[in-house]
Amino acid sequence: MLERIEQLQELNENLRALIVINRMPTIPTLKERQALIEFIKENNPSDRITLLESSLSERIVYKRSVSEGLGVMEYSDKKAINEWVNFYNELKSHLEKEKRHAF
């Protein structure tokens, strides 16, 4: 994935990429999250690829909300809602910063 982004950035020098860790297990003792973070940092030579601080976990509430025709924000799972709010706010912040630099 990182290689593909770099190839595209060769064609478009203004291209920036944001990576969000998605469907991460919620078990805190698993080391996959930290291993993925380290892999991305070690293999990311560009400051034009940013790993977001926020992440989205693998939660049963996502499956349940879809099967019930609800959005995550309509479901009463505070952890899932908090993850999405954090992701949205961080993404919005990056987009606003890019917009300011574009002008």
N, CA, C and O atoms as a DFTB+ gen file, in Angstrom:
412 C
 N C O
     1  1       0.825      -1.189       0.000
     2  2       0.000       0.000       0.000
     3  2       0.872       1.257       0.000
     4  3       0.623       2.189      -0.764
     5  1       1.885       1.278       0.852
     6  2       2.759       2.452       0.909
     7  2       3.471       2.672      -0.419
     8  3       3.635       3.807      -0.865
     9  1       3.894       1.574      -1.048
    10  2       4.562       1.692      -2.348
    11  2       3.625       2.287      -3.395
    12  3       4.032       3.131      -4.193
    13  1       2.385       1.849      -3.386
    14  2       1.411       2.361      -4.365
    15  2       1.175       3.853      -4.155
    16  3       1.095       4.614      -5.119
    17  1       1.062       4.268      -2.901
    18  2       0.874       5.691      -2.606
    19  2       2.070       6.489      -3.120
    20  3       1.900       7.553      -3.716
    21  1       3.272       5.979      -2.890
    22  2       4.472       6.668      -3.362
    23  2       4.495       6.768      -4.887
    24  3       4.910       7.790      -5.434
    25  1       4.053       5.717      -5.573
    26  2       3.987       5.759      -7.038
    27  2       3.023       6.849      -7.502
    28  3       3.314       7.586      -8.444
    29  1       1.892       6.942      -6.845
    30  2       0.913       7.970      -7.208
    31  2       1.441       9.367      -6.897
    32  3       1.149      10.321      -7.619
    33  1       2.213       9.484      -5.828
    34  2       2.781      10.784      -5.476
    35  2       3.832      11.231      -6.486
    36  3       4.080      12.429      -6.631
    37  1       4.448      10.289      -7.182
    38  2       5.374      10.658      -8.255
    39  2       4.624      11.331      -9.402
    40  3       5.166      12.203     -10.081
    41  1       3.388      10.924      -9.608
    42  2       2.555      11.527     -10.652
    43  2       1.919      12.832     -10.193
    44  3       1.666      13.725     -11.002
    45  1       1.665      12.938      -8.908
    46  2       1.025      14.127      -8.339
    47  2       1.766      14.506      -7.063
    48  3       1.520      13.936      -6.001
    49  1       2.665      15.462      -7.173
    50  2       3.508      15.832      -6.029
    51  2       2.724      16.451      -4.879
    52  3       3.237      16.534      -3.763
    53  1       1.503      16.883      -5.125
    54  2       0.678      17.466      -4.065
    55  2      -0.184      16.438      -3.342
    56  3      -0.875      16.774      -2.380
    57  1      -0.148      15.188      -3.798
    58  2      -0.978      14.149      -3.199
    59  2      -0.518      13.837      -1.784
    60  3       0.664      13.594      -1.542
    61  1      -1.452      13.846      -0.867
    62  2      -1.196      13.469       0.523
    63  2      -2.092      12.280       0.842
    64  3      -3.186      12.151       0.291
    65  1      -1.626      11.417       1.729
    66  2      -2.411      10.240       2.112
    67  2      -2.516      10.171       3.628
    68  3      -1.554      10.433       4.349
    69  1      -3.692       9.817       4.086
    70  2      -3.932       9.587       5.502
    71  2      -4.280       8.117       5.681
    72  3      -5.066       7.561       4.914
    73  1      -3.700       7.496       6.682
    74  2      -3.973       6.092       6.963
    75  2      -4.676       6.000       8.308
    76  3      -4.215       6.568       9.298
    77  1      -5.784       5.288       8.338
    78  2      -6.487       5.019       9.594
    79  2      -6.450       3.508       9.827
    80  3      -6.746       2.723       8.926
    81  1      -6.089       3.122      11.024
    82  2      -6.113       1.708      11.381
    83  2      -7.568       1.337      11.608
    84  3      -8.255       1.930      12.440
    85  1      -8.030       0.342      10.850
    86  2      -9.441      -0.024      10.854
    87  2      -9.594      -1.511      11.176
    88  3      -8.753      -2.328      10.801
    89  1     -10.676      -1.849      11.873
    90  2     -11.005      -3.230      12.232
    91  2      -9.930      -3.864      13.111
    92  3      -9.636      -5.053      12.987
    93  1      -9.354      -3.067      13.988
    94  2      -8.331      -3.549      14.904
    95  2      -9.012      -4.289      16.059
    96  3     -10.022      -3.813      16.579
    97  1      -8.478      -5.445      16.470
    98  2      -9.069      -6.164      17.608
    99  2      -9.095      -5.286      18.857
   100  3      -8.197      -4.473      19.077
   101  1     -10.127      -5.458      19.664
   102  2     -10.279      -4.634      20.870
   103  2      -9.518      -5.193      22.063
   104  3      -9.490      -4.559      23.117
   105  1      -8.909      -6.346      21.931
   106  2      -8.169      -6.961      23.035
   107  2      -6.852      -6.208      23.210
   108  3      -5.994      -6.245      22.328
   109  1      -6.688      -5.522      24.349
   110  2      -5.505      -4.652      24.515
   111  2      -4.172      -5.390      24.562
   112  3      -3.133      -4.786      24.292
   113  1      -4.173      -6.682      24.897
   114  2      -2.906      -7.403      25.002
   115  2      -2.346      -7.826      23.647
   116  3      -1.174      -8.188      23.545
   117  1      -3.175      -7.784      22.608
   118  2      -2.675      -8.133      21.277
   119  2      -1.702      -7.062      20.793
   120  3      -1.880      -5.876      21.068
   121  1      -0.693      -7.487      20.082
   122  2       0.362      -6.561      19.668
   123  2       0.246      -6.126      18.214
   124  3       1.145      -5.468      17.691
   125  1      -0.847      -6.487      17.561
   126  2      -0.993      -6.159      16.146
   127  2      -0.977      -4.662      15.888
   128  3      -0.363      -4.197      14.927
   129  1      -1.650      -3.911      16.745
   130  2      -1.736      -2.460      16.545
   131  2      -0.348      -1.829      16.554
   132  3       0.012      -1.083      15.644
   133  1       0.426      -2.138      17.592
   134  2       1.764      -1.556      17.701
   135  2       2.664      -2.039      16.568
   136  3       3.467      -1.267      16.043
   137  1       2.537      -3.309      16.187
   138  2       3.341      -3.837      15.080
   139  2       3.003      -3.114      13.778
   140  3       3.896      -2.804      12.990
   141  1       1.731      -2.849      13.551
   142  2       1.322      -2.133      12.338
   143  2       1.837      -0.697      12.349
   144  3       2.315      -0.201      11.329
   145  1       1.744      -0.036      13.485
   146  2       2.252       1.336      13.614
   147  2       3.748       1.373      13.309
   148  3       4.213       2.229      12.557
   149  1       4.490       0.450      13.889
   150  2       5.936       0.407      13.663
   151  2       6.262       0.116      12.194
   152  3       7.179       0.711      11.629
   153  1       5.509      -0.800      11.583
   154  2       5.735      -1.120      10.174
   155  2       5.532       0.111       9.297
   156  3       6.350       0.398       8.423
   157  1       4.455       0.825       9.528
   158  2       4.165       2.011       8.714
   159  2       5.241       3.071       8.915
   160  3       5.696       3.683       7.949
   161  1       5.649       3.293      10.157
   162  2       6.680       4.304      10.423
   163  2       8.016       3.925       9.794
   164  3       8.709       4.782       9.246
   165  1       8.380       2.648       9.869
   166  2       9.654       2.195       9.309
   167  2       9.666       2.234       7.781
   168  3      10.718       2.438       7.175
   169  1       8.522       2.044       7.168
   170  2       8.437       1.942       5.710
   171  2       7.844       3.176       5.056
   172  3       7.427       3.126       3.899
   173  1       7.803       4.265       5.773
   174  2       7.216       5.502       5.265
   175  2       8.296       6.573       5.178
   176  3       8.532       7.292       6.149
   177  1       8.948       6.686       4.034
   178  2      10.004       7.684       3.899
   179  2       9.479       9.096       3.666
   180  3      10.251      10.056       3.657
   181  1       8.189       9.221       3.481
   182  2       7.606      10.501       3.081
   183  2       6.804      11.123       4.212
   184  3       6.138      10.424       4.976
   185  1       6.875      12.438       4.307
   186  2       6.016      13.137       5.264
   187  2       4.643      13.404       4.653
   188  3       3.782      14.021       5.280
   189  1       4.449      12.933       3.425
   190  2       3.160      13.117       2.753
   191  2       2.203      11.951       3.011
   192  3       1.082      11.939       2.503
   193  1       2.650      10.972       3.803
   194  2       1.790       9.871       4.230
   195  2       1.702       9.954       5.747
   196  3       2.712       9.834       6.441
   197  1       0.494      10.159       6.256
   198  2       0.299      10.370       7.689
   199  2      -0.549       9.253       8.279
   200  3      -1.626       8.940       7.771
   201  1      -0.054       8.660       9.348
   202  2      -0.821       7.680      10.106
   203  2      -1.623       8.437      11.155
   204  3      -1.056       9.110      12.016
   205  1      -2.940       8.324      11.079
   206  2      -3.788       9.026      12.040
   207  2      -3.628       8.426      13.431
   208  3      -3.387       7.228      13.579
   209  1      -3.764       9.266      14.437
   210  2      -3.701       8.811      15.827
   211  2      -4.914       7.964      16.177
   212  3      -4.805       6.978      16.906
   213  1      -6.063       8.351      15.658
   214  2      -7.294       7.621      15.961
   215  2      -7.341       6.322      15.163
   216  3      -6.719       6.201      14.107
   217  1      -8.085       5.362      15.683
   218  2      -8.273       4.094      14.987
   219  2      -9.697       3.607      15.221
   220  3     -10.384       4.059      16.137
   221  1     -10.119       2.687      14.384
   222  2     -11.460       2.114      14.486
   223  2     -11.314       0.624      14.778
   224  3     -10.659      -0.104      14.032
   225  1     -11.924       0.184      15.858
   226  2     -11.789      -1.207      16.291
   227  2     -12.798      -2.116      15.609
   228  3     -13.776      -1.659      15.017
   229  1     -12.541      -3.399      15.705
   230  2     -13.487      -4.420      15.238
   231  2     -14.517      -4.581      16.357
   232  3     -14.231      -5.191      17.388
   233  1     -15.692      -4.044      16.152
   234  2     -16.732      -4.077      17.181
   235  2     -18.000      -4.716      16.634
   236  3     -18.390      -4.482      15.490
   237  1     -18.627      -5.519      17.464
   238  2     -19.882      -6.168      17.080
   239  2     -20.975      -5.132      16.833
   240  3     -21.901      -5.375      16.059
   241  1     -20.868      -3.982      17.486
   242  2     -21.888      -2.945      17.317
   243  2     -21.977      -2.484      15.864
   244  3     -23.053      -2.087      15.415
   245  1     -20.880      -2.528      15.125
   246  2     -20.925      -2.114      13.729
   247  2     -21.806      -3.069      12.913
   248  3     -22.599      -2.636      12.078
   249  1     -21.656      -4.357      13.165
   250  2     -22.484      -5.343      12.466
   251  2     -23.944      -5.220      12.892
   252  3     -24.850      -5.282      12.061
   253  1     -24.161      -5.046      14.180
   254  2     -25.533      -4.941      14.683
   255  2     -26.232      -3.689      14.166
   256  3     -27.403      -3.737      13.790
   257  1     -25.524      -2.588      14.148
   258  2     -26.163      -1.344      13.707
   259  2     -26.589      -1.438      12.243
   260  3     -27.661      -0.955      11.876
   261  1     -25.760      -2.052      11.412
   262  2     -26.108      -2.209       9.998
   263  2     -27.323      -3.116       9.849
   264  3     -28.242      -2.809       9.089
   265  1     -27.329      -4.233      10.573
   266  2     -28.455      -5.168      10.441
   267  2     -29.754      -4.567      10.961
   268  3     -30.837      -4.999      10.567
   269  1     -29.657      -3.576      11.841
   270  2     -30.848      -2.911      12.371
   271  2     -31.167      -1.615      11.627
   272  3     -32.113      -0.909      11.976
   273  1     -30.379      -1.311      10.611
   274  2     -30.634      -0.110       9.822
   275  2     -30.282       1.177      10.542
   276  3     -30.875       2.224      10.279
   277  1     -29.321       1.104      11.448
   278  2     -28.910       2.278      12.220
   279  2     -27.475       2.655      11.884
   280  3     -26.680       1.816      11.461
   281  1     -27.162       3.909      12.076
   282  2     -25.781       4.345      11.998
   283  2     -25.127       4.127      13.353
   284  3     -25.816       3.973      14.361
   285  1     -23.820       4.115      13.379
   286  2     -23.098       3.907      14.637
   287  2     -23.484       4.963      15.665
   288  3     -23.601       4.662      16.853
   289  1     -23.681       6.197      15.214
   290  2     -24.015       7.281      16.138
   291  2     -25.413       7.116      16.736
   292  3     -25.711       7.692      17.783
   293  1     -26.263       6.342      16.083
   294  2     -27.611       6.105      16.593
   295  2     -27.648       4.950      17.593
   296  3     -28.603       4.809      18.356
   297  1     -26.624       4.147      17.581
   298  2     -26.547       2.998      18.472
   299  2     -25.965       3.456      19.801
   300  3     -25.223       4.438      19.836
   301  1     -26.275       2.785      20.871
   302  2     -25.875       3.283      22.196
   303  2     -24.580       2.652      22.708
   304  3     -24.504       2.257      23.871
   305  1     -23.579       2.554      21.865
   306  2     -22.282       2.031      22.278
   307  2     -21.305       3.197      22.353
   308  3     -20.829       3.692      21.331
   309  1     -21.015       3.628      23.573
   310  2     -20.197       4.829      23.773
   311  2     -18.775       4.674      23.218
   312  3     -18.203       5.636      22.705
   313  1     -18.211       3.483      23.318
   314  2     -16.850       3.286      22.801
   315  2     -16.810       3.454      21.284
   316  3     -15.917       4.106      20.745
   317  1     -17.783       2.861      20.608
   318  2     -17.831       2.979      19.145
   319  2     -18.086       4.422      18.731
   320  3     -17.451       4.928      17.805
   321  1     -19.003       5.077      19.408
   322  2     -19.294       6.483      19.101
   323  2     -18.051       7.334      19.314
   324  3     -17.726       8.184      18.485
   325  1     -17.359       7.107      20.420
   326  2     -16.153       7.869      20.731
   327  2     -15.072       7.658      19.667
   328  3     -14.394       8.607      19.273
   329  1     -14.913       6.415      19.203
   330  2     -13.938       6.150      18.139
   331  2     -14.258       6.955      16.889
   332  3     -13.369       7.559      16.291
   333  1     -15.529       6.963      16.494
   334  2     -15.920       7.676      15.275
   335  2     -15.804       9.184      15.438
   336  3     -15.405       9.881      14.505
   337  1     -16.145       9.689      16.607
   338  2     -16.009      11.131      16.856
   339  2     -14.536      11.528      16.789
   340  3     -14.190      12.534      16.169
   341  1     -13.672      10.745      17.421
   342  2     -12.234      11.038      17.382
   343  2     -11.693      10.977      15.956
   344  3     -10.930      11.849      15.540
   345  1     -12.087       9.950      15.211
   346  2     -11.656       9.820      13.818
   347  2     -12.136      11.012      12.993
   348  3     -11.356      11.611      12.252
   349  1     -13.404      11.351      13.119
   350  2     -13.972      12.477      12.366
   351  2     -13.233      13.775      12.687
   352  3     -12.858      14.520      11.782
   353  1     -13.028      14.041      13.971
   354  2     -12.365      15.288      14.364
   355  2     -10.931      15.352      13.851
   356  3     -10.477      16.405      13.403
   357  1     -10.223      14.239      13.914
   358  2      -8.846      14.228      13.423
   359  2      -8.807      14.401      11.900
   360  3      -7.986      15.157      11.380
   361  1      -9.682      13.708      11.199
   362  2      -9.749      13.846       9.744
   363  2     -10.105      15.275       9.355
   364  3      -9.489      15.851       8.459
   365  1     -11.087      15.839      10.019
   366  2     -11.506      17.218       9.750
   367  2     -10.346      18.186       9.974
   368  3     -10.142      19.106       9.182
   369  1      -9.596      17.984      11.036
   370  2      -8.452      18.840      11.337
   371  2      -7.405      18.773      10.222
   372  3      -6.874      19.804       9.809
   373  1      -7.108      17.576       9.737
   374  2      -6.144      17.429       8.641
   375  2      -6.642      18.109       7.371
   376  3      -5.875      18.781       6.681
   377  1      -7.918      17.937       7.066
   378  2      -8.477      18.544       5.853
   379  2      -8.479      20.067       5.936
   380  3      -8.194      20.746       4.950
   381  1      -8.798      20.601       7.109
   382  2      -8.779      22.060       7.284
   383  2      -7.364      22.601       7.144
   384  3      -7.157      23.662       6.555
   385  1      -6.394      21.878       7.679
   386  2      -4.993      22.297       7.566
   387  2      -4.550      22.280       6.105
   388  3      -3.875      23.205       5.653
   389  1      -4.921      21.244       5.370
   390  2      -4.582      21.168       3.946
   391  2      -5.240      22.302       3.169
   392  3      -4.632      22.878       2.266
   393  1      -6.468      22.617       3.517
   394  2      -7.189      23.689       2.830
   395  2      -6.493      25.034       3.051
   396  3      -6.383      25.838       2.126
   397  1      -6.024      25.276       4.279
   398  2      -5.312      26.533       4.571
   399  2      -4.013      26.620       3.777
   400  3      -3.654      27.696       3.298
   401  1      -3.306      25.504       3.633
   402  2      -2.033      25.502       2.902
   403  2      -2.228      25.602       1.395
   404  3      -1.305      25.975       0.671
   405  1      -3.416      25.275       0.924
   406  2      -3.681      25.314      -0.521
   407  2      -3.807      26.743      -1.028
   408  3      -3.622      27.000      -2.218
   409  1      -4.117      27.666      -0.140
   410  2      -4.330      29.057      -0.574
   411  2      -3.205      29.943      -0.205
   412  3      -3.237      31.138      -0.502
